[in-house]
């Protein structure tokens, strides 16, 4: 019995084994399909943890399968835009399904366009299957087709030539604006017609030929007469291509009606050529390659000094020197280019040499050459004279030591010479890139307007302006302008008179000093003797009066001393002083002077700040005179510096073999025009000043071969720089 029971169990086990094998085979097939499918598939459990991913998913996300199995749903959603992420979870919970198409940015920065679907299978323990389909290439192809279509439509709509599209029956499918405009039809009217309906009936055979060639070769071209909306006939050249756009035909139509009219006009022109040829003023020759003259008009007989019957049949080359370089060059150019426009000397049979200008075209009349000649002997002579005159003008223009500028009526600068470039300190290109008005400052505007009015009235004018160079240098420019020096051109001559004006100013100052010196000598002599008597009597009177009038006597003596100081300064101007130069430490002289004036400065609550550079060279000078200069300058600084201010004194060497003493106050400063006049006799900015102090100071420093430089800013103060040679 047991054996029988065992026997009955055997078929059931065999069936179970076969079913398992079949199931395993199906699973293997499913796994193969899962891994081989092109779409990326990622399977998540109910907790949004990856439990499986196919090979396409590994390739899309550039990760191994083991790496993907560590991912959760949120790791994939971060590749998508924020609004998609917000919509995902609600849709999955409500509908168990979500679909999205759009951009996905991978961690590598690469952007993909994908179709993303997510399906939650509730009957499979909440498993979520997500599919990522990469449609990037598809989208790119769609974009390219879109761009190509739009480019085609842009060309179609903007083309100057007419473009029509028609199907295999000849029915018009589309026509561009140019074709509609030329035929005077609306687009809607044209699209109701066929190609044959547009063509003149007598030319329908050309349409049949067009179809035949299109079927055989896929393209064709030719000419068709097309009837316009108003009944007129216009000829169009066409080029047709098959299957160019959605299996349709496209023809590019160009209106050649005007071209045909021109051809007809050309025929009429040829009829008129003979009349022109015979009656032309210029000589016209038709000749062969070997030089034989085949035909000539009557004017040629006069130009070449031969009867017409003898000129025809003669050789053109006999009239020129074929061995000369210029003639050989002309012939070579004519042979290579097929045309020529030039001039040469021609030797006439009567011995006369004529300069002829000619224009020639090779092979223009049935293979023969045509040349038109014009006698320019007289014109050449005049042109040569003009060139000589222009060369002379150019030599004068470029060689002038004064600046010269040519400009037109619109004030555009045409040309300048090198001297003007030196004056303005600019290159020729920089000057010519501007107009005349660009070089006129507002300060010179009125003078220039008056100058322009004078030019227009009298044809010439002159004046003087100031010009500031790019580096800030101020120049005095004297100028004169002449109208129509060349037709339509003005020429202005400019001369830098800065040094001349400075020299004249120096002469004026020198003359003033000479007069002052002579006056000073007389005044000092006439005043000193009475002054001596006054001083003696004042002292005698002071000792003889018993009352206390010391205040009055002090004032009298102080004023007498001031007069004596002025007389002494006059004497410095009146005659050279016998001075003894010695080697001194300039810093020590400055310190002694400051010590001398320190008490006066303290009374005004003013502080001195002295700065001396180390290792200064010794200076050859007369110490007392240098002290006098420093006292004059420092006293002026004390007077203009407000209570509680500072006077900065510096002794340093900035130039080789020179020592500088700088005295800088904290006064109100002075304008540039006042600085220029410092040192002039009797020029002062103080109420009780005489102007002699600075004048004497300038003279002393000048005798020491030095100089005084002044810089000042309004509201900041003034600095005097006394510079002496070491």
C-alpha positions in Angstrom: 0.0 0.0 0.0 2.8 2.3 0.8 4.4 1.6 -2.4 1.2 2.3 -4.2 0.9 5.7 -2.3 4.4 6.6 -3.4 3.6 5.7 -6.9 0.6 8.1 -6.8 2.7 11.1 -5.5 5.2 11.0 -8.4 3.1 12.7 -11.2 2.2 15.6 -8.9 5.8 16.4 -8.0 6.7 16.2 -11.7 4.0 18.8 -12.5 5.2 21.1 -9.7 8.7 21.0 -10.9 7.7 21.9 -14.5 5.6 24.8 -13.3 8.5 26.2 -11.2 10.9 25.9 -14.1 8.4 27.7 -16.4 7.9 30.4 -13.8 11.7 30.8 -13.4 12.0 31.0 -17.2 9.4 33.8 -17.3 11.1 35.6 -14.5 14.4 35.4 -16.4 12.6 36.8 -19.5 11.1 39.6 -17.4 14.5 40.4 -15.9 16.0 40.5 -19.3 13.3 42.8 -20.6 13.6 44.9 -17.5 17.3 45.4 -18.0 17.2 45.7 -21.8 14.4 48.2 -22.1 15.6 51.6 -23.3 13.6 53.6 -20.7 15.2 54.0 -17.3 13.0 52.2 -14.7 13.5 52.6 -10.9 11.3 50.6 -8.5 10.6 51.9 -4.9 9.0 50.3 -1.9 6.2 51.8 0.1 8.8 53.8 2.0 10.1 55.4 -1.2 13.4 53.4 -0.9 14.9 52.1 -4.2 14.6 48.3 -4.4 15.5 47.8 -8.1 16.8 49.7 -11.1 17.6 48.6 -14.6 20.7 49.2 -16.7 19.2 52.2 -18.5 18.6 53.9 -15.2 22.3 53.4 -14.2 23.3 54.9 -17.6 20.9 57.9 -17.3 22.0 58.8 -13.7 25.6 57.7 -14.3 25.6 55.5 -11.2 26.0 51.8 -10.5 23.1 49.7 -9.5 24.4 49.3 -6.0 24.7 53.1 -5.7 21.1 53.6 -6.9 19.9 51.0 -4.4 21.0 53.5 -1.6 18.8 56.3 -3.1 15.4 57.3 -2.0 12.6 59.1 -4.0 13.7 62.5 -2.8 17.2 62.0 -4.3 15.6 61.7 -7.7 13.1 64.5 -7.3 15.8 67.0 -6.5 16.8 66.7 -10.2 13.4 68.3 -11.2 12.1 71.9 -10.8 10.5 72.9 -7.4 7.0 73.3 -8.7 7.1 69.7 -10.1 8.2 68.3 -6.7 5.3 70.2 -5.0 2.8 68.6 -7.3 4.3 65.0 -7.2 3.3 63.7 -3.7 -0.3 65.0 -3.7 -0.9 63.5 -7.1 0.6 60.1 -6.1 -1.5 60.0 -2.9 -4.8 60.9 -4.6 -4.5 59.2 -8.0 -1.6 56.8 -7.5 -0.2 58.1 -10.8 1.9 61.1 -11.8 3.2 62.2 -15.2 5.6 65.1 -16.1 7.5 66.2 -19.2 10.3 68.7 -18.9 13.8 69.5 -17.9 15.9 67.4 -15.4 19.3 68.6 -14.3 21.7 65.9 -13.2 24.3 66.3 -10.5 27.0 66.6 -13.2 25.2 69.8 -14.4 24.0 68.1 -17.6 20.4 69.0 -18.5 18.1 66.3 -19.9 14.6 66.5 -21.3 12.6 63.5 -20.0 9.1 62.0 -19.8 8.7 61.0 -16.2 5.9 58.7 -15.0 5.3 57.3 -11.5 2.7 54.6 -10.8 1.9 53.3 -7.4 0.7 49.6 -7.4 -1.5 49.2 -4.3 -2.1 45.5 -5.0 1.7 45.0 -4.9 2.3 46.2 -1.3 2.4 49.8 -2.4 5.4 49.4 -4.8 6.1 52.5 -6.9 7.4 52.1 -10.5 9.0 55.2 -12.0 9.9 55.4 -15.6 12.4 58.0 -17.0 12.3 58.3 -20.8 15.2 60.5 -22.2 13.6 62.6 -25.1 16.5 65.1 -25.3 17.4 64.2 -28.9 13.8 64.2 -29.9 13.3 67.7 -28.5 16.5 68.9 -30.2 15.3 67.5 -33.5 11.9 69.2 -33.0 13.7 72.5 -32.2 15.8 72.2 -35.3 12.8 71.5 -37.4 11.0 74.5 -35.8 14.0 76.7 -36.5 14.4 75.4 -40.1 10.7 76.0 -40.7 10.9 79.5 -39.4 14.1 80.3 -41.3 12.4 79.0 -44.5 9.4 81.2 -43.8 11.6 84.2 -43.1 13.3 83.8 -46.4 10.0 83.0 -48.1 8.3 86.2 -46.8 11.3 88.5 -47.1 12.7 87.4 -50.5 12.8 90.1 -53.2 12.1 87.5 -55.9 8.7 85.8 -56.1 8.4 82.3 -54.6 5.5 79.9 -55.2 4.8 76.4 -53.9 2.5 74.1 -55.9 1.4 70.5 -55.8 1.7 67.7 -58.4 -1.5 69.0 -60.2 -0.1 72.5 -60.5 -2.5 73.9 -57.8 -0.8 76.8 -56.0 -0.3 76.0 -52.3 1.4 79.2 -51.2 2.9 82.4 -52.6 5.2 84.9 -51.0 4.3 88.7 -50.7 6.8 89.7 -53.5 5.0 87.4 -56.0 1.6 88.6 -54.9 2.6 92.2 -55.2 4.2 91.8 -58.6 1.1 90.1 -60.0 -1.3 92.5 -58.2 -3.2 89.5 -56.7 -4.0 88.9 -53.1 -2.6 85.6 -51.6 -6.2 84.2 -51.3 -6.8 85.0 -55.0 -3.6 83.3 -56.1 -4.3 80.1 -54.1 -7.4 79.5 -56.1 -5.4 79.2 -59.3 -3.2 76.6 -61.0 0.2 77.2 -62.7 -1.4 76.8 -66.1 -4.1 79.4 -65.4 -1.4 82.0 -64.7 0.6 81.3 -67.9 -0.5 82.8 -71.2 -2.4 80.0 -73.2 -0.1 80.3 -76.1 2.8 79.3 -73.8 1.2 76.2 -72.2 3.6 74.0 -74.0 6.3 75.5 -71.8 4.4 74.3 -68.7 4.2 70.8 -70.1 7.9 70.9 -70.7 8.4 72.1 -67.1 6.5 69.1 -65.8 8.4 66.7 -68.0 11.8 67.9 -66.9 10.7 68.0 -63.3 9.7 64.3 -63.4 12.9 63.3 -65.2 15.5 65.4 -63.4 13.8 66.7 -60.3 14.5 70.3 -61.2 14.1 72.7 -64.1 14.5 76.4 -65.1 13.4 78.6 -67.9 11.2 81.6 -68.7 7.4 81.9 -68.5 5.0 84.7 -69.5 2.5 85.3 -66.7 -0.7 87.3 -67.0 -1.1 89.9 -64.2 -4.5 90.7 -62.6 -4.9 93.8 -64.8 -4.3 91.7 -68.0 -0.7 92.7 -68.7 1.9 90.0 -69.4 5.1 89.9 -67.5 8.0 87.6 -68.2 9.5 85.6 -65.3 12.7 83.6 -65.1 12.0 80.5 -62.9 14.0 77.9 -61.2 11.9 74.9 -59.9 12.9 72.1 -57.5 10.8 69.0 -56.7 10.0 67.8 -53.2 11.6 70.8 -51.6 8.9 71.3 -49.0 6.4 68.6 -47.7 6.5 66.8 -51.1 5.5 70.0 -53.0 7.3 71.9 -55.7 8.9 75.3 -55.2 9.6 77.9 -57.9 11.7 81.0 -57.5 10.3 83.6 -60.0 12.3 86.6 -61.1 10.7 89.4 -63.1 12.8 89.9 -66.2 10.5 92.2 -68.1 12.9 95.1 -67.6 15.7 92.9 -68.8 13.8 92.2 -72.0 13.1 95.9 -72.4 16.8 96.6 -72.0 17.7 94.1 -74.6 15.3 95.8 -77.0 16.8 99.1 -76.1 20.3 97.7 -76.8 19.1 96.7 -80.3 18.0 100.3 -80.8 21.3 101.5 -79.4 23.2 99.5 -81.9 21.3 101.3 -84.7 22.3 104.6 -83.2 26.0 103.6 -82.7 26.8 104.3 -86.3 25.4 107.8 -86.1 27.4 108.5 -82.9 30.5 106.9 -84.4 30.4 109.2 -87.4 29.6 112.4 -85.6 31.6 112.1 -82.4 34.0 114.9 -81.4 36.6 112.5 -80.1 38.6 110.2 -82.4 37.2 106.6 -82.5 39.2 103.7 -84.0 38.3 100.1 -84.5 41.5 98.0 -84.9 42.7 94.5 -85.0 45.1 92.7 -82.6 48.1 93.3 -84.9 47.4 97.1 -84.8 45.7 97.5 -88.3 43.0 100.2 -88.2 39.8 98.8 -89.6 37.6 101.8 -89.2 37.8 105.4 -88.1 35.5 108.4 -87.8 36.0 111.8 -89.2 37.4 113.2 -85.9 40.2 110.6 -86.1 41.5 112.2 -89.3 41.9 115.5 -87.5 43.5 114.0 -84.4 46.0 111.8 -86.3 46.8 114.4 -89.0 46.0 111.9 -91.9 43.2 111.7 -94.5 40.6 109.1 -93.5 41.4 106.9 -96.4 45.1 106.7 -95.4 44.3 106.4 -91.7 42.2 103.3 -92.3 44.5 100.5 -93.1 47.5 102.0 -91.4 48.9 100.5 -88.2 48.1 102.1 -84.8 51.5 101.0 -83.4 53.3 103.3 -85.8 52.0 106.3 -83.9 53.6 105.3 -80.5 57.1 104.4 -79.3 56.5 100.7 -78.7 60.0 100.4 -77.1 59.2 102.9 -74.3 58.4 101.5 -70.8 55.1 103.4 -70.5 53.9 102.1 -73.9 54.9 98.5 -73.1 53.1 98.7 -69.8 50.0 100.1 -71.4 50.0 97.3 -74.0 50.6 94.6 -71.4 47.7 95.9 -69.2 45.4 96.0 -72.2 46.3 92.4 -73.0 45.8 91.1 -69.5 42.8 93.1 -68.4 41.1 93.5 -71.7 40.5 97.2 -71.2 42.6 100.3 -70.6 42.3 104.0 -69.7 45.5 105.9 -69.9 47.5 108.5 -71.9 50.6 108.4 -74.0 52.5 110.7 -76.4 51.5 110.0 -80.0 53.9 110.9 -82.9 52.0 112.3 -85.9 53.2 112.0 -89.5 53.8 115.8 -89.7 56.3 115.6 -86.8 53.9 116.9 -84.2 53.8 115.1 -80.8 50.4 115.0 -79.2 49.4 113.9 -75.7 46.3 111.7 -76.2 44.1 110.3 -73.5 42.4 107.0 -74.6 39.9 104.5 -73.4 40.0 101.1 -75.0 38.0 97.8 -74.8 39.4 94.6 -76.2 37.3 92.5 -78.6 34.2 94.6 -78.1 33.1 94.6 -81.8 33.1 91.1 -83.3 36.5 90.4 -81.7 38.1 93.7 -82.8 39.1 96.4 -80.4 37.5 99.8 -79.9 39.5 102.8 -78.6 38.4 106.4 -78.1 41.1 109.2 -78.2 41.0 112.7 -76.8 43.7 115.3 -77.4 44.8 116.5 -74.0 48.0 118.3 -75.0 46.9 121.7 -73.8 45.3 120.3 -70.6 48.4 118.3 -69.8 50.5 121.5 -70.1 48.1 123.3 -67.7 48.1 120.3 -65.3 51.9 120.3 -65.2 51.9 124.0 -64.3 49.4 123.3 -61.6 51.5 120.4 -60.2 54.6 122.6 -60.2 52.7 125.4 -58.3 51.2 122.8 -55.9 54.7 121.4 -55.3 56.0 124.9 -54.6 53.1 125.5 -52.2 53.7 122.2 -50.5 57.4 122.9 -50.0 56.5 126.3 -48.5 53.7 124.8 -46.4 55.8 122.0 -45.0 59.0 124.1 -44.7 57.4 127.1 -42.9 58.8 127.7 -39.4 55.3 129.0 -38.5 52.4 126.7 -38.0 50.0 126.5 -41.0 46.5 124.9 -41.1 44.1 124.5 -44.0 40.4 124.3 -43.2 37.1 124.5 -45.1 33.9 126.5 -44.6 32.6 124.0 -42.1 35.7 124.5 -40.0 37.0 120.9 -40.7 40.8 120.7 -40.6 42.1 119.6 -44.0 45.9 119.7 -43.5 48.5 121.0 -41.1 52.3 121.3 -41.2 54.8 119.9 -38.8 55.5 123.3 -37.2 51.8 123.5 -36.0 52.2 120.0 -34.6 55.1 121.3 -32.5 53.2 124.3 -31.4 50.1 122.4 -30.3 52.2 119.4 -29.1 49.9 117.0 -31.0 50.3 114.6 -33.9 49.0 115.5 -37.4 46.4 112.7 -37.1 45.2 114.0 -33.7 44.8 117.6 -35.1 43.0 116.6 -38.3 40.5 114.4 -36.4 39.1 117.6 -34.8 37.5 120.8 -36.1 38.8 124.3 -35.6 36.2 124.9 -32.9 37.6 122.1 -30.8 40.8 124.2 -30.2 38.9 127.4 -29.1 38.5 127.9 -25.4 35.6 129.8 -24.0 38.0 132.6 -23.0 38.9 133.1 -26.7 35.4 132.7 -28.2 34.6 136.4 -28.6 37.9 137.1 -30.2 37.5 134.2 -32.7 33.9 135.2 -33.6 35.2 138.8 -34.3 38.1 137.2 -36.3 35.7 135.2 -38.4 33.5 138.2 -39.2 36.5 140.2 -40.3 37.6 137.3 -42.6 34.2 137.2 -44.3 34.2 141.0 -44.8 37.8 141.7 -45.7 39.1 138.3 -46.8 41.8 138.3 -44.1 42.2 138.9 -40.3 44.7 138.5 -37.5 44.7 138.2 -33.7 46.2 136.6 -30.6 44.8 133.9 -28.3 46.0 131.7 -25.4 46.3 128.0 -25.9 46.7 125.3 -23.1 48.5 122.2 -24.2 47.7 118.7 -23.0 50.3 118.9 -20.2 48.9 122.2 -19.0 51.5 124.5 -20.6 50.0 127.9 -21.5 51.1 129.4 -24.8 50.4 132.8 -26.5 49.5 132.2 -30.1 49.5 134.9 -32.7 47.5 134.0 -35.8 46.4 135.4 -39.2 43.9 133.9 -41.6 43.5 134.3 -45.4 40.3 133.4 -47.2 40.2 131.3 -50.4 43.9 130.6 -50.4 42.7 127.6 -52.4 39.1 127.5 -53.7 36.8 127.0 -50.7 39.8 126.7 -48.3 41.1 129.0 -45.5 44.7 129.1 -44.4 45.6 130.2 -40.9 49.2 131.0 -39.9 50.0 130.5 -36.2 53.1 131.6 -34.4 54.1 130.8 -30.8 54.9 134.2 -29.3 55.1 133.1 -25.7 58.9 133.7 -25.5 58.6 137.0 -27.3 55.9 138.2 -24.9 57.9 137.0 -21.9 60.9 138.8 -23.3 58.9 142.0 -23.8 57.6 141.7 -20.3 61.1 141.3 -18.9 62.2 144.3 -20.9 59.3 146.3 -19.5 60.2 145.2 -16.0 63.8 146.0 -16.6 62.9 149.5 -17.9 60.7 149.9 -14.9 63.6 148.8 -12.6 65.9 151.2 -14.3 63.5 154.1 -13.9 62.9 153.1 -10.3 66.7 152.8 -9.7 67.3 156.3 -11.1 64.4 157.7 -9.1 65.6 155.8 -6.0 69.1 157.3 -6.2 67.7 160.8 -6.4 65.2 160.3 -3.7 67.7 158.6 -1.3 70.2 161.5 -1.8 67.6 164.2 -1.3 65.9 162.6 1.7 68.9 161.2 3.6 70.4 164.6 4.5 67.1 166.1 5.9 66.6 162.7 7.7 70.0 163.0 9.5 69.0 166.5 10.7 65.6 165.4 11.8 67.0 162.4 13.8 69.6 164.8 15.5 67.0 167.4 16.4 64.5 164.8 17.7 67.2 163.3 20.0 68.2 166.9 21.2 64.5 167.8 21.7 63.9 164.5 23.7 66.7 165.3 26.1 65.7 168.9 26.6 62.0 168.4 27.4 61.3 167.4 31.0 57.7 166.3 30.5 57.1 162.6 29.7 56.4 162.5 25.9 58.3 159.2 25.3 55.3 157.7 23.4 55.3 160.5 20.9 59.1 160.3 20.5 59.0 156.5 20.1 56.5 156.9 17.3 58.6 159.6 15.6 61.7 157.5 15.8 59.9 154.4 14.6 58.5 156.2 11.5 61.9 157.8 10.8 63.5 154.3 11.0 60.8 153.0 8.6 61.7 155.8 6.1 65.3 155.0 6.5 64.5 151.3 5.7 62.7 152.3 2.5 65.6 154.5 1.6 68.0 151.6 2.1 65.8 149.4 -0.2 65.8 152.2 -2.8 69.6 152.2 -2.7 69.7 148.4 -3.3 67.8 149.1 -6.5 69.7 152.2 -7.4 73.2 150.6 -7.7 74.8 147.2 -7.5 75.9 146.4 -4.0 79.4 145.2 -3.2 78.7 141.8 -1.8 81.1 139.1 -0.6 79.9 135.5 -1.3 81.0 132.8 1.1 80.2 129.1 1.6 77.4 128.8 4.1 75.1 126.2 5.5 71.7 127.5 4.3 69.9 125.6 7.0 71.8 127.6 9.7 70.9 130.9 8.0 67.2 129.8 8.0 67.4 128.8 11.7 69.0 132.2 12.6 66.2 134.1 10.7 63.4 132.1 12.4 65.0 132.8 15.8 65.0 136.5 14.9 61.3 136.5 13.9 60.1 134.0 16.5 59.2 136.7 19.1 57.0 138.5 16.5 55.3 135.2 15.6 54.6 134.3 19.2 52.9 137.7 19.7 50.5 136.7 16.9 50.1 133.1 18.4 51.7 131.6 15.3 54.0 128.6 15.4 57.0 127.7 13.2 57.5 124.1 11.9 61.0 123.7 10.6 62.1 120.6 8.7 65.7 120.2 7.4 66.9 117.4 5.2 70.1 115.8 6.3 73.4 116.1 4.4 72.5 119.3 2.5 75.3 120.8 0.3 76.8 124.2 1.2 75.6 127.2 -0.7 77.7 130.2 -2.0 75.8 133.3 -0.9 75.9 136.6 1.0 74.3 135.5 4.3 72.9 138.9 5.3 71.2 139.4 1.9 69.7 135.9 2.1 68.5 136.7 5.6 66.9 139.9 4.2 65.0 137.8 1.6 63.9 135.2 4.2 62.8 138.0 6.6 60.7 139.6 3.8 59.0 136.4 2.9 58.4 135.1 6.5 57.1 138.5 7.6 54.6 138.4 4.8 53.6 134.9 5.9 53.1 136.0 9.5 50.9 138.9 8.4 48.6 136.7 6.3 48.4 133.7 8.7 45.5 133.8 11.1 45.8 133.7 14.9 46.8 130.2 16.0 48.1 129.2 12.6 51.3 127.5 11.5 54.1 128.5 9.1 55.9 125.5 7.7 59.5 126.0 6.7 61.4 123.2 4.9 65.0 123.1 3.7 65.7 120.3 1.2 67.4 119.4 -2.1 65.2 118.1 -5.0 67.3 119.2 -7.9 71.0 118.2 -8.4 73.3 121.0 -7.1 70.4 123.1 -5.8 69.0 123.8 -2.3 65.4 124.9 -1.7 63.9 126.8 1.2 60.0 126.5 1.2 58.0 128.8 3.3 54.3 127.8 3.4 51.6 129.9 5.2 48.0 129.2 6.1 46.6 132.4 4.6 43.8 133.0 2.1 46.0 132.4 -0.9 46.0 134.5 -4.1 44.8 134.1 -7.7 47.2 133.3 -10.6 47.1 136.9 -12.0 48.5 138.3 -8.7 51.3 135.7 -8.6 52.4 136.8 -12.0 52.9 140.4 -10.8 54.8 139.6 -7.6 58.2 141.3 -7.7 57.1 144.3 -9.8 58.0 147.7 -8.4 55.3 149.2 -6.1 52.9 146.2 -6.6 51.7 145.0 -3.2 48.6 143.3 -1.7 49.0 145.0 1.7 47.3 148.3 2.7 50.6 150.0 3.8 53.0 148.0 1.6 55.3 149.6 -1.0 56.0 146.5 -3.1 59.7 147.1 -2.7 60.4 144.2 -0.2 59.6 141.4 -2.7 61.2 143.4 -5.6 64.4 143.6 -3.6 64.1 139.9 -2.7 63.7 138.9 -6.3 66.7 141.0 -7.3 68.9 139.5 -4.5 68.0 135.9 -5.5 68.5 136.7 -9.2 72.0 138.0 -8.4 72.7 134.7 -6.6 71.8 132.9 -9.9 68.7 131.4 -8.2 65.0 131.8 -8.6 61.8 132.2 -6.6 58.8 130.1 -7.4 55.3 130.8 -5.9 52.4 128.4 -5.7 49.0 129.3 -4.2 45.5 128.0 -3.8 42.6 130.2 -2.7 41.5 129.2 0.8 44.6 127.0 1.4 47.5 129.4 1.5 50.7 130.3 -0.4 54.1 128.7 -0.6 57.3 130.6 -1.6 60.2 128.4 -2.8 63.6 130.1 -2.7 65.9 128.0 -4.9 69.7 128.6 -4.7 72.6 126.9 -6.5 74.9 124.8 -4.3 
